[in-house]
Amino acid sequence: MANLYGVWAKWERAVEQLKALDGEILAFGKEPHAWTIVSHVNRERGHYVFRLDPAWKPRTIMRWGAIIGEIVHDFRSGLDQLVWQLVRLNGGSPDNGSFFPICAKEPEGGFVQTRRQWTDKRNRVRHGPLFGISDDALACIEACQPYKTNELVLLRLHDLWNTDKHRHLAPMHMIAERPNLRLTNAVVVDRVLDRFDGNTYVVEVTIIASDPGLDAHVDVDPHTPTDVAFSEGVPVIEGLQAVGKSIIHRILIPVGELFPDELGVGLP
């Protein structure tokens, strides 16, 4: 009998892992020396450059990357399992060609093309990823497509899933608010730069003395890290939380209503 028990189990496990990872990152951020700070100072020109590196160990990075990969896989494979159950619900026989499509653009000929069946040049029967599902199920899945919603969360999930299949999802840097500057007898002329350089957050600032008779000085006070990111700088935890919310509200609840009784409807 078709049901969404396994799909919900995938979603629940992903959320469980996501909460655990969020807790680990927040715990790291509360450590007294979460950042290693190296400064380069030219006092004559009032020029300061601070380089902030997260004081994490390589093993920590690899562990977090593995957990991120597990979360991504559970979310993404849960969607494919959803299609499998929808085909069964409609009396069909799903196979390895049945999966949940994520489309940045509407397919040529309309989204209904994902449900078609055809015979190729070698007289082999082929079908789209949604072949065998009902009209109502097709409408539910189309309604959450990125080209319909203008949201990037499912595309982000799919990209991370493809990446994780081929290489480790190792976070490159921590996410935190812009560091504060602590000034001593100084006025900021220009905060030249705030950017990531690899896994290092760089702050570059030029100052002048507020009292020429006293030495001017500036220090940087970083904030507590709250998230991690890959090379593009998009917060991973925040992004995966958005993925989980989108899946439950845009997909699992609407699609679950197509199943009888407790086999699909309701929160876990």
JOHUWO-V206961 format. One record per pair of residues at least 24 apart in sequence whose ideal C-beta (glycine too) atoms are under 6 Angstrom apart, sorted by the first residue. I is the first residue (numbers start at 0). GAP is how many residues later the second one is. D is the distance in Angstrom with one decimal. If there is no record, write none. Layout:
# JOHUWO-V206961
i->[I	I]
gap->[GAP	GAP]
d->[D	D]
This chain:
# JOHUWO-V206961
i->[1	1	1	2	3	3	5	6	6	6	7	9	9	10	11	12	13	13	13	14	16	16	16	17	17	20	21	28	28	33	34	45	45	45	46	47	47	48	49	49	50	50	51	51	52	53	60	63	64	64	64	67	68	68	70	71	71	71	74	74	75	75	85	85	86	86	89	89	89	91	98	100	101	101	102	102	103	103	104	105	110	135	136	139	139	143	143	152	152	152	155	156	170	171	171	171	172	172	173	174	174	174	175	175	176	178	178	178	179	180	181	181	182	183	184	184	184	184	184	185	185	195]
gap->[83	86	87	260	252	260	75	71	74	75	260	64	68	67	256	61	57	60	61	229	50	53	54	53	222	46	215	195	196	191	187	160	161	162	159	157	170	155	153	170	149	151	149	170	147	120	109	107	103	104	105	101	95	100	169	88	89	92	82	168	81	85	47	51	45	46	42	43	44	40	30	28	52	56	42	44	42	51	42	41	31	122	121	114	115	106	107	89	90	93	83	86	57	27	58	59	26	56	51	52	54	60	47	49	46	24	41	43	41	37	37	39	35	33	24	25	26	29	31	30	32	37]
d->[4.8	3.9	3.8	4.0	5.8	4.3	5.7	5.1	5.1	4.9	4.7	4.7	3.3	5.4	5.2	5.1	4.9	3.8	4.8	5.4	5.8	5.6	4.9	5.3	5.5	4.9	5.2	4.1	4.0	5.8	4.8	5.4	4.5	5.5	5.4	5.2	5.3	4.9	4.4	4.4	5.1	5.7	4.3	5.5	5.2	4.4	5.3	5.8	5.1	4.6	4.3	4.8	4.2	5.1	5.8	4.6	5.1	5.6	5.8	5.7	5.8	4.2	4.4	4.6	3.9	5.7	5.9	5.6	4.7	3.1	4.7	4.9	4.9	4.6	5.1	5.8	5.3	5.9	5.4	5.1	4.4	5.7	6.0	4.8	4.9	4.2	5.3	4.9	5.0	4.7	5.8	4.9	3.7	4.8	5.6	5.6	4.4	5.8	3.7	3.7	5.4	4.9	4.4	4.6	4.2	5.7	4.8	4.5	4.4	5.6	4.4	5.5	5.3	4.2	5.7	5.4	5.4	4.5	5.0	4.0	5.5	6.0]
